[in-house]
Amino acid sequence: MMIIKRCFSILISMALAGKDIYLQKPTSLTVAEGRIVSDIIKKTGVILQMGTQQRSSEQFRVAAEFVRNGRIGKLHTVKIGLPGDPSGPEADEMPVPENLNYDMWLGETPYVYYTEIGVHPQEGYGRPGWLRREQFGAGMITGWGQHHIDSAAWGMDTEYTGPLSIEAIAEFPKSGLWDVHGDFMVKAEYDKGITMYISGGFPNGIRYEGTDGWIWVSRGRYVATPSDPVSQERSEQALNASDPEILMSGIKDNEIHLYESEEQHGNWLDCIQSRKEPISPAEMGHRACSVCLISHIAMKLPRKLNWDPVKEQFINDEEANAMLSRPQRHPYGTDYIKLS
């Protein structure tokens, strides 16, 4: 087994070698790369668990079950609270530490000179600088964004599809080393009349709104690291609803019951033994990450983009489709792996 973050050519090599994998988000840096990852996992039959551990938090499952079973009527709006990242200072080139193979660390991404705040600190951790550089990710939209979008899809019943259109506005730094988005707003329109909004202007979490009420879910006081972008004062209540009776209603035997897991890593280990599908499989991770990635593309293009979730392409937009993949740096990229 192997735990992987960010180097997707290693992930594919390990899958082809038959190794079971725990993959931290984002699932991929591009939609095209994510499709390769999901297809290889399906072909090899290895157990891949995404690190979208909110699926193993009871309140996210319960909220999704209430929504899927009609407790708030017909779902029409989903609001996801997700902050942007701050800009940073300029940073000069520094000697590469002896304990870091920097060329391999860069992987398939273009060569850029080493500087500590652009990679990770030598002491402590916090939110490392690479998370704030577009060549290694897309900022918070693919960082925490995949967590919340994945959880929202659970309640929306869109785990294996995507939106029909996407549009966004965002602020980007005009100087400094860190170049990912700051404040932003995304609007995604789905089938069945559901619209999803994502913005730092909402409290950190997910609000489902239906014709008969609303349900709110968040991590509450839980934090994974000290640098999690959670204001504890605004995130104390993990589950709430427009009517307290909703939360007391329970899920009947003949209603929709969603996959239940007590712990994300434990579920992965259980599935390695049983060979059953884990709670956060590759295709589900790819679909959630794809929403993050096309949101980022929409931040760059000042227009509404129409999306085909079956073909995984923008409709009649060559400029946007050109952003669904990017060149891979030899010899680390997925372009240089023999897939069959």
DRENMARZA-970721 format. One record per residue (C-alpha): residue in one letter; x, y, z. Coordinates in Angstrom, 1 decimal. Layout:
node code:a	px:X	py:Y	pz:Z
...
REM end
This chain:
node code:m	px:0.0	py:0.0	pz:0.0
node code:m	px:1.1	py:3.6	pz:-0.5
node code:i	px:-0.1	py:7.1	pz:0.6
node code:i	px:0.4	py:9.7	pz:-2.1
node code:k	px:0.0	py:13.4	pz:-2.4
node code:r	px:0.3	py:15.5	pz:-5.6
node code:c	px:2.6	py:13.2	pz:-7.8
node code:f	px:0.2	py:11.5	pz:-10.1
node code:s	px:2.7	py:9.7	pz:-12.3
node code:i	px:3.9	py:7.9	pz:-9.1
node code:l	px:0.2	py:7.1	pz:-8.3
node code:i	px:-0.3	py:5.6	pz:-11.7
node code:s	px:2.9	py:3.6	pz:-11.6
node code:m	px:1.9	py:2.2	pz:-8.2
node code:a	px:-1.6	py:1.3	pz:-9.4
node code:l	px:-0.1	py:-0.5	pz:-12.4
node code:a	px:2.1	py:-2.4	pz:-10.0
node code:g	px:-1.0	py:-3.5	pz:-8.0
node code:k	px:-0.4	py:-1.3	pz:-4.9
node code:d	px:-3.4	py:-0.1	pz:-3.0
node code:i	px:-3.4	py:3.7	pz:-2.6
node code:y	px:-4.6	py:6.4	pz:-0.2
node code:l	px:-4.6	py:9.6	pz:-2.2
node code:q	px:-4.7	py:13.0	pz:-0.6
node code:k	px:-6.7	py:15.6	pz:-2.5
node code:p	px:-6.7	py:17.2	pz:-5.0
node code:t	px:-7.2	py:14.1	pz:-7.1
node code:s	px:-5.4	py:15.7	pz:-10.0
node code:l	px:-4.0	py:19.0	pz:-11.3
node code:t	px:-6.0	py:18.8	pz:-14.5
node code:v	px:-9.3	py:17.2	pz:-15.6
node code:a	px:-7.4	py:15.1	pz:-18.2
node code:e	px:-5.0	py:13.8	pz:-15.6
node code:g	px:-7.9	py:12.9	pz:-13.3
node code:r	px:-9.6	py:10.9	pz:-16.0
node code:i	px:-6.4	py:8.9	pz:-16.5
node code:v	px:-6.1	py:8.2	pz:-12.8
node code:s	px:-9.7	py:7.0	pz:-12.4
node code:d	px:-9.5	py:4.8	pz:-15.5
node code:i	px:-6.3	py:3.2	pz:-14.4
node code:i	px:-7.7	py:2.4	pz:-10.9
node code:k	px:-10.8	py:0.8	pz:-12.6
node code:k	px:-8.6	py:-1.2	pz:-14.9
node code:t	px:-6.2	py:-2.5	pz:-12.2
node code:g	px:-8.8	py:-3.1	pz:-9.5
node code:v	px:-6.6	py:-1.6	pz:-6.8
node code:i	px:-8.2	py:0.0	pz:-3.8
node code:l	px:-7.9	py:3.7	pz:-3.9
node code:q	px:-9.3	py:5.8	pz:-1.1
node code:m	px:-9.4	py:9.6	pz:-1.5
node code:g	px:-8.5	py:11.7	pz:1.6
node code:t	px:-11.9	py:13.4	pz:1.6
node code:q	px:-12.4	py:12.4	pz:5.2
node code:q	px:-15.6	py:14.4	pz:5.7
node code:r	px:-17.4	py:11.3	pz:4.3
node code:s	px:-16.4	py:9.6	pz:7.5
node code:s	px:-17.8	py:12.4	pz:9.7
node code:e	px:-21.3	py:11.5	pz:10.8
node code:q	px:-22.8	py:14.9	pz:10.4
node code:f	px:-21.9	py:15.1	pz:6.6
node code:r	px:-23.5	py:11.7	pz:6.0
node code:v	px:-26.6	py:12.5	pz:8.0
node code:a	px:-27.1	py:15.9	pz:6.3
node code:a	px:-26.8	py:14.3	pz:2.9
node code:e	px:-29.3	py:11.6	pz:3.9
node code:f	px:-31.8	py:14.1	pz:5.1
node code:v	px:-31.5	py:16.0	pz:1.8
node code:r	px:-31.7	py:12.9	pz:-0.3
node code:n	px:-34.8	py:11.8	pz:1.5
node code:g	px:-36.7	py:15.1	pz:1.0
node code:r	px:-36.6	py:16.6	pz:4.5
node code:i	px:-36.2	py:20.1	pz:3.0
node code:g	px:-38.5	py:19.5	pz:0.0
node code:k	px:-37.0	py:19.9	pz:-3.4
node code:l	px:-33.4	py:20.9	pz:-3.3
node code:h	px:-32.7	py:24.0	pz:-5.4
node code:t	px:-29.6	py:25.8	pz:-3.9
node code:v	px:-26.4	py:24.7	pz:-2.3
node code:k	px:-24.0	py:27.3	pz:-0.8
node code:i	px:-20.5	py:26.3	pz:0.1
node code:g	px:-18.3	py:28.6	pz:2.3
node code:l	px:-14.7	py:28.4	pz:1.2
node code:p	px:-12.0	py:31.1	pz:1.8
node code:g	px:-9.4	py:32.3	pz:-0.7
node code:d	px:-5.6	py:32.5	pz:0.0
node code:p	px:-3.7	py:35.7	pz:0.8
node code:s	px:-1.0	py:37.1	pz:-1.5
node code:g	px:2.6	py:36.7	pz:-0.3
node code:p	px:6.0	py:38.4	pz:-0.6
node code:e	px:8.6	py:38.2	pz:-3.3
node code:a	px:11.1	py:35.5	pz:-2.6
node code:d	px:14.7	py:35.1	pz:-3.8
node code:e	px:16.3	py:31.8	pz:-5.0
node code:m	px:17.8	py:29.7	pz:-2.2
node code:p	px:20.1	py:26.7	pz:-2.1
node code:v	px:18.2	py:23.4	pz:-2.2
node code:p	px:18.4	py:21.6	pz:1.2
node code:e	px:20.5	py:18.5	pz:1.2
node code:n	px:17.5	py:16.4	pz:2.4
node code:l	px:15.3	py:17.3	pz:-0.6
node code:n	px:15.5	py:15.9	pz:-4.2
node code:y	px:14.1	py:19.0	pz:-5.7
node code:d	px:13.9	py:17.8	pz:-9.3
node code:m	px:11.8	py:14.8	pz:-8.2
node code:w	px:9.7	py:17.0	pz:-5.9
node code:l	px:8.8	py:19.2	pz:-8.8
node code:g	px:7.6	py:16.1	pz:-10.6
node code:e	px:5.7	py:16.8	pz:-13.9
node code:t	px:5.4	py:20.5	pz:-13.2
node code:p	px:7.7	py:23.1	pz:-14.9
node code:y	px:11.1	py:23.9	pz:-13.3
node code:v	px:11.1	py:26.9	pz:-11.0
node code:y	px:13.9	py:27.9	pz:-8.7
node code:y	px:13.8	py:26.7	pz:-5.1
node code:t	px:12.8	py:29.1	pz:-2.3
node code:e	px:11.5	py:27.9	pz:1.1
node code:i	px:8.2	py:29.7	pz:1.2
node code:g	px:7.4	py:28.3	pz:-2.3
node code:v	px:7.8	py:24.7	pz:-1.1
node code:h	px:7.5	py:23.9	pz:2.6
node code:p	px:9.3	py:25.1	pz:5.8
node code:q	px:12.2	py:23.2	pz:7.1
node code:e	px:10.8	py:23.5	pz:10.6
node code:g	px:7.1	py:23.4	pz:11.5
node code:y	px:4.5	py:22.9	pz:8.8
node code:g	px:1.3	py:24.9	pz:8.8
node code:r	px:-0.1	py:25.7	pz:5.3
node code:p	px:3.0	py:25.0	pz:3.1
node code:g	px:3.8	py:27.5	pz:0.3
node code:w	px:3.3	py:25.1	pz:-2.5
node code:l	px:-0.4	py:25.1	pz:-1.8
node code:r	px:-0.4	py:28.8	pz:-2.8
node code:r	px:1.3	py:28.3	pz:-6.2
node code:e	px:-0.8	py:27.5	pz:-9.3
node code:q	px:1.7	py:25.1	pz:-10.8
node code:f	px:1.2	py:22.7	pz:-7.9
node code:g	px:-2.5	py:23.2	pz:-7.5
node code:a	px:-5.2	py:25.9	pz:-7.9
node code:g	px:-5.4	py:27.2	pz:-4.3
node code:m	px:-8.3	py:26.8	pz:-2.0
node code:i	px:-10.7	py:25.8	pz:-4.7
node code:t	px:-8.8	py:22.4	pz:-5.1
node code:g	px:-7.6	py:22.3	pz:-1.5
node code:w	px:-10.5	py:22.6	pz:0.9
node code:g	px:-12.8	py:22.9	pz:-2.2
node code:q	px:-12.6	py:19.2	pz:-3.0
node code:h	px:-13.7	py:18.3	pz:0.6
node code:h	px:-16.8	py:20.5	pz:0.5
node code:i	px:-17.7	py:19.9	pz:-3.2
node code:d	px:-17.4	py:16.2	pz:-2.6
node code:s	px:-19.6	py:16.4	pz:0.5
node code:a	px:-22.2	py:18.6	pz:-1.3
node code:a	px:-22.4	py:16.1	pz:-4.2
node code:w	px:-23.3	py:13.5	pz:-1.6
node code:g	px:-26.5	py:15.4	pz:-0.8
node code:m	px:-27.1	py:16.6	pz:-4.4
node code:d	px:-26.8	py:13.0	pz:-5.8
node code:t	px:-24.3	py:14.3	pz:-8.3
node code:e	px:-21.3	py:12.2	pz:-7.3
node code:y	px:-20.7	py:10.7	pz:-10.7
node code:t	px:-21.6	py:13.6	pz:-12.9
node code:g	px:-21.0	py:17.4	pz:-12.9
node code:p	px:-22.6	py:20.8	pz:-13.6
node code:l	px:-24.0	py:21.8	pz:-16.9
node code:s	px:-22.5	py:25.3	pz:-16.7
node code:i	px:-20.0	py:27.2	pz:-14.6
node code:e	px:-19.0	py:30.8	pz:-14.2
node code:a	px:-16.8	py:32.6	pz:-11.7
node code:i	px:-15.1	py:35.8	pz:-10.7
node code:a	px:-11.9	py:35.9	pz:-8.6
node code:e	px:-9.1	py:38.2	pz:-7.4
node code:f	px:-5.5	py:37.2	pz:-8.1
node code:p	px:-2.4	py:38.7	pz:-6.6
node code:k	px:-0.6	py:41.3	pz:-8.8
node code:s	px:2.8	py:40.6	pz:-7.2
node code:g	px:4.6	py:38.2	pz:-4.9
node code:l	px:5.5	py:34.5	pz:-5.2
node code:w	px:2.0	py:33.1	pz:-4.3
node code:d	px:-0.3	py:33.4	pz:-7.2
node code:v	px:-3.5	py:31.4	pz:-6.4
node code:h	px:-6.9	py:33.0	pz:-6.2
node code:g	px:-8.0	py:35.2	pz:-3.3
node code:d	px:-11.6	py:36.3	pz:-2.8
node code:f	px:-13.9	py:34.6	pz:-5.3
node code:m	px:-17.4	py:33.5	pz:-6.3
node code:v	px:-18.4	py:30.4	pz:-8.3
node code:k	px:-21.8	py:29.6	pz:-9.7
node code:a	px:-22.5	py:26.1	pz:-11.0
node code:e	px:-25.8	py:25.1	pz:-12.5
node code:y	px:-26.8	py:21.4	pz:-12.3
node code:d	px:-29.5	py:19.2	pz:-13.8
node code:k	px:-32.9	py:19.2	pz:-11.9
node code:g	px:-32.8	py:22.9	pz:-11.2
node code:i	px:-30.0	py:22.9	pz:-8.6
node code:t	px:-27.6	py:25.8	pz:-8.4
node code:m	px:-24.4	py:25.7	pz:-6.3
node code:y	px:-22.5	py:28.8	pz:-5.1
node code:i	px:-19.0	py:28.7	pz:-3.7
node code:s	px:-17.5	py:31.7	pz:-1.9
node code:g	px:-15.6	py:32.9	pz:1.0
node code:g	px:-18.5	py:35.2	pz:1.8
node code:f	px:-20.4	py:32.2	pz:3.2
node code:p	px:-19.6	py:30.6	pz:6.5
node code:n	px:-17.2	py:27.6	pz:6.1
node code:g	px:-19.4	py:24.6	pz:5.4
node code:i	px:-22.3	py:23.6	pz:3.3
node code:r	px:-25.9	py:24.9	pz:3.3
node code:y	px:-28.6	py:22.9	pz:1.4
node code:e	px:-31.7	py:25.0	pz:0.6
node code:g	px:-35.0	py:23.4	pz:-0.5
node code:t	px:-38.6	py:24.4	pz:-1.0
node code:d	px:-39.4	py:23.4	pz:2.6
node code:g	px:-36.4	py:24.5	pz:4.5
node code:w	px:-32.6	py:24.3	pz:4.8
node code:i	px:-29.9	py:22.1	pz:6.4
node code:w	px:-26.4	py:23.4	pz:7.4
node code:v	px:-23.4	py:21.1	pz:7.9
node code:s	px:-19.7	py:21.9	pz:8.7
node code:r	px:-16.8	py:20.4	pz:10.6
node code:g	px:-17.7	py:22.3	pz:13.7
node code:r	px:-14.8	py:22.6	pz:16.1
node code:y	px:-12.9	py:19.8	pz:14.3
node code:v	px:-9.6	py:20.9	pz:12.7
node code:a	px:-7.2	py:18.7	pz:10.8
node code:t	px:-4.2	py:21.1	pz:11.2
node code:p	px:-3.6	py:24.4	pz:13.1
node code:s	px:-3.7	py:26.2	pz:9.7
node code:d	px:-7.2	py:25.0	pz:8.7
node code:p	px:-9.1	py:28.0	pz:7.3
node code:v	px:-11.8	py:27.7	pz:10.0
node code:s	px:-12.9	py:30.5	pz:12.2
node code:q	px:-13.9	py:28.6	pz:15.4
node code:e	px:-16.3	py:31.3	pz:16.4
node code:r	px:-18.2	py:30.8	pz:13.2
node code:s	px:-17.9	py:27.0	pz:13.0
node code:e	px:-19.1	py:25.7	pz:16.4
node code:q	px:-22.3	py:24.1	pz:15.2
node code:a	px:-21.6	py:21.1	pz:13.0
node code:l	px:-25.3	py:20.4	pz:12.0
node code:n	px:-28.3	py:22.7	pz:12.0
node code:a	px:-31.6	py:23.0	pz:10.2
node code:s	px:-34.4	py:25.5	pz:9.6
node code:d	px:-36.7	py:23.2	pz:11.7
node code:p	px:-35.1	py:21.2	pz:14.6
node code:e	px:-37.6	py:18.5	pz:13.9
node code:i	px:-35.7	py:17.7	pz:10.7
node code:l	px:-32.7	py:16.6	pz:12.8
node code:m	px:-34.8	py:14.5	pz:15.0
node code:s	px:-36.7	py:12.7	pz:12.2
node code:g	px:-34.2	py:9.9	pz:11.6
node code:i	px:-33.9	py:7.8	pz:8.5
node code:k	px:-36.5	py:5.0	pz:8.1
node code:d	px:-35.6	py:1.5	pz:7.0
node code:n	px:-37.2	py:2.0	pz:3.6
node code:e	px:-35.5	py:5.3	pz:2.9
node code:i	px:-32.1	py:6.1	pz:1.3
node code:h	px:-29.2	py:5.1	pz:3.5
node code:l	px:-25.7	py:6.3	pz:2.4
node code:y	px:-22.4	py:4.5	pz:2.8
node code:e	px:-21.3	py:4.6	pz:6.5
node code:s	px:-17.7	py:4.8	pz:7.7
node code:e	px:-16.4	py:5.6	pz:11.1
node code:e	px:-12.9	py:6.5	pz:10.0
node code:q	px:-11.4	py:7.2	pz:6.5
node code:h	px:-8.1	py:5.4	pz:6.9
node code:g	px:-9.8	py:2.5	pz:8.7
node code:n	px:-12.3	py:2.2	pz:5.9
node code:w	px:-9.5	py:2.0	pz:3.4
node code:l	px:-7.7	py:-0.8	pz:5.4
node code:d	px:-11.0	py:-2.7	pz:5.7
node code:c	px:-11.5	py:-2.5	pz:1.9
node code:i	px:-8.0	py:-3.6	pz:1.2
node code:q	px:-8.9	py:-6.8	pz:3.0
node code:s	px:-12.5	py:-7.2	pz:1.6
node code:r	px:-11.7	py:-5.8	pz:-1.9
node code:k	px:-15.0	py:-3.8	pz:-1.6
node code:e	px:-15.2	py:-0.2	pz:-2.9
node code:p	px:-14.2	py:2.3	pz:-0.3
node code:i	px:-16.3	py:5.3	pz:0.8
node code:s	px:-14.3	py:7.7	pz:-1.4
node code:p	px:-13.3	py:5.9	pz:-4.6
node code:a	px:-11.3	py:7.2	pz:-7.5
node code:e	px:-14.1	py:8.1	pz:-9.9
node code:m	px:-16.0	py:10.0	pz:-7.1
node code:g	px:-12.8	py:11.9	pz:-6.3
node code:h	px:-12.2	py:12.7	pz:-9.9
node code:r	px:-15.7	py:14.1	pz:-10.4
node code:a	px:-15.4	py:16.3	pz:-7.3
node code:c	px:-12.0	py:17.5	pz:-8.3
node code:s	px:-13.2	py:18.2	pz:-11.8
node code:v	px:-15.7	py:20.7	pz:-10.4
node code:c	px:-12.9	py:22.4	pz:-8.6
node code:l	px:-10.7	py:22.5	pz:-11.7
node code:i	px:-13.4	py:23.8	pz:-14.1
node code:s	px:-14.2	py:26.4	pz:-11.4
node code:h	px:-10.6	py:27.5	pz:-11.6
node code:i	px:-10.8	py:27.7	pz:-15.4
node code:a	px:-13.9	py:29.8	pz:-15.1
node code:m	px:-12.0	py:32.2	pz:-12.7
node code:k	px:-9.6	py:32.8	pz:-15.6
node code:l	px:-12.1	py:33.3	pz:-18.4
node code:p	px:-14.7	py:36.1	pz:-18.0
node code:r	px:-17.7	py:34.3	pz:-19.4
node code:k	px:-20.2	py:31.6	pz:-18.6
node code:l	px:-18.9	py:28.1	pz:-19.7
node code:n	px:-21.2	py:25.3	pz:-20.7
node code:w	px:-19.9	py:21.9	pz:-19.6
node code:d	px:-20.7	py:18.4	pz:-20.8
node code:p	px:-20.3	py:16.1	pz:-17.8
node code:v	px:-20.4	py:13.0	pz:-20.0
node code:k	px:-17.7	py:14.0	pz:-22.4
node code:e	px:-15.9	py:16.0	pz:-19.7
node code:q	px:-15.4	py:18.9	pz:-22.1
node code:f	px:-16.6	py:22.5	pz:-22.5
node code:i	px:-19.2	py:23.0	pz:-25.2
node code:n	px:-18.0	py:25.0	pz:-28.2
node code:d	px:-15.1	py:26.6	pz:-26.4
node code:e	px:-11.6	py:25.7	pz:-27.6
node code:e	px:-9.8	py:28.1	pz:-25.3
node code:a	px:-11.4	py:26.6	pz:-22.2
node code:n	px:-10.9	py:23.0	pz:-23.4
node code:a	px:-7.2	py:23.8	pz:-24.0
node code:m	px:-7.0	py:24.3	pz:-20.2
node code:l	px:-8.2	py:20.8	pz:-19.3
node code:s	px:-4.7	py:19.5	pz:-19.7
node code:r	px:-1.1	py:20.8	pz:-19.6
node code:p	px:2.4	py:19.8	pz:-20.7
node code:q	px:4.2	py:17.2	pz:-18.5
node code:r	px:7.8	py:17.6	pz:-17.6
node code:h	px:10.0	py:14.7	pz:-18.6
node code:p	px:10.5	py:12.1	pz:-17.1
node code:y	px:7.9	py:12.5	pz:-14.4
node code:g	px:4.6	py:13.2	pz:-16.1
node code:t	px:1.8	py:10.9	pz:-17.0
node code:d	px:2.7	py:11.4	pz:-20.6
node code:y	px:5.8	py:9.2	pz:-20.0
node code:i	px:4.1	py:6.2	pz:-18.4
node code:k	px:3.3	py:3.1	pz:-20.4
node code:l	px:-0.4	py:2.7	pz:-19.6
node code:s	px:-0.8	py:-0.8	pz:-21.1
REM end
